[in-house]
Amino acid sequence: NYLRNQVMPLLRERWPAFTSRWQQTAELCATNEALIDELAAQDLQLADLQSAFVGTSINLTYVESLSQARRHNLLRLWLREQGLATPEQQHLQQIEQQLIGGRQDAEAQVTWGDVSLRVYRQRMFALPLIVLPSASAQNLPVTVSTDTTVVNLPQHFRLTFEWRDISSAPLLKQGLPNLHVRFRVGGERCRPAGRAHSQTLKRLLQDYGVEPWLRDSLPLIYSDNTLVAVANLWICEGYQAEAEGYCLKYELIPKT
């Protein structure tokens, strides 16, 4: 109100063309803003946006190929479209120092607000800053039927058993006794269906490219004391369904 009532009249009195030029400048700024957003949208498409177990990821090699200004423009749009807080200048500097063009260290991360930014296998991940489930959680019993069964896991995660007669994903067979969910404690072994030999779960998670910060949080499905499935990654040999069974879905429940 002060600017409108006190300052603007003085400017118009001193420079009569001020109002029209001010309007032209505002329109030019709006046009430039639209062009910047359009460029960021194109870059986001070229950056190969993908969904992850938690959050999303983009191609780090492409991000590094951009100029710094264009890179920051892309990051802001990507995070904004994921409903995450956008970085301020100090966070962008940390991203440049710790995540861009540096050593691929899965432990490195830049955080602010509710956001964690990390890199793994030439991809940059944006995920909500949350506490992941772990072995400290109690074993959770599972009672499934020929319908949809939802198991609520700690920290806003859930595991869904969906009954399917046909699926492109591996299916867990029905009738397994004492189904329950555990988390990693170390030393687990499994033979994914179709593989010739069993391996440690640690090695299998590396082979499947699961992000290191998520490996201890994946729900392990047991029948009695036998590991029969790992999240929605694979079914263990001998426990896959022949024609119909349960398709597993592991996800973070959106906060409301």
Sequence and secondary structure as in RCSB ss.txt:
>XXXX:A:sequence
NYLRNQVMPLLRERWPAFTSRWQQTAELCATNEALIDELAAQDLQLADLQSAFVGTSINLTYVESLSQARRHNLL
RLWLREQGLATPEQQHLQQIEQQLIGGRQDAEAQVTWGDVSLRVYRQRMFALPLIVLPSASAQNLPVTVSTDTTV
VNLPQHFRLTFEWRDISSAPLLKQGLPNLHVRFRVGGERCRPAGRAHSQTLKRLLQDYGVEPWLRDSLPLIYSDN
TLVAVANLWICEGYQAEAEGYCLKYELIPKT
>XXXX:A:secstr
 HIIIIIHHHHHHH TTHHHHHHHHHHHHHHHHHHHHHHHHHHHHHTT EE SSSEEEEHHHHHHS HHHHHHHH
HHHHHHTT     HHHHHHHHHHTSSS   TT EEEETTEEEEEETTEEEEEE      TTS  EE    SSEEE
EEETTTEEEEEEEESS SS  B S  SSEEEE   S  EE BTT SS EEHHHHHHHTT  GGGGGGS EEEETT
EEEEETTTEEBTT B SS EEEEEEEE    
